Amino acid sequence: MSENTEKRCQQCGAVLLPKWRFCAVCSAHIPGAPRQAHGQLAEVARHLPSTQEPDKTMVFVPELRAARLERTRRRKMLALLAVLSCVALAVSGSVYWRRQEQKKAQAAAQRREMMARRELDLYAHSLDNFFADVGRYPSAKEGLGALLKRPSELASWRGPYLEGDYSVDPWGNEYVYQVFGDGTAYALFTYGPEGESAGRYFLQVSAGNAPPTAVPTANPNASP
């Protein structure tokens, strides 16, 4: 009696075909059957493009999500830094230009003050020369114009005592001339950058017994 060498499925008892990995009846896996494909067909299958593509059914991968969140955070941080940098540059530029404008304004104010001092000094010398020739300072009626043009009644006038008309100060206002004691004293001043609203002189030259803080009220050329 020949020995029965047929192998049967452990699940359904059907006869197993040689070299099959699954039962032809119940599709159960045959224990001990090779799980890896062999031969030319298996080699070709390994190189098919479809076998190299990532699994598209994987919709959520924690590592990929963490990396994506990190990239988003970095982009937001870079954008915030760019905005802050622009704001800082704008603020620093504004401060710089404001300081430059302040320096220019201060320099212009200093130039005007130096010019006013020079013009008052010229007037002081001219008035002294007028006094030496005429024996008095110009009257309130004659004003500073007497230093440039001879009044008709002054025969001893040897001017002009100025090379030009400086009657307007560097701030666009007229110098204020006052005469005291029948022409024996005078005060000449400017209100400066604030103008007449300041209510006091900014720079002044005087001679004789003129009050050092003489400020006119209604008529700046009227004698007290």
Protein Blocks (a to p, Z undefined) as FASTA:
>chain_A
ZZdfbdcdfklopacdehiabdfklopacehiafbdgdjklmmmmmpmklmpccfklmbd
fklmmmmmmmmmmmmmmmmmmmmmmmmmmmmmmmmmmmmmmmmmmmmmmmmmmmmmmmmm
mmmmmmmmmmmmnopacdfklommlmmpccfklmkbccdfbfbdckbcfkopacddddee
hhiaccdddebjnommnopafbdcdehjbdfkbccfklmmbcZZ
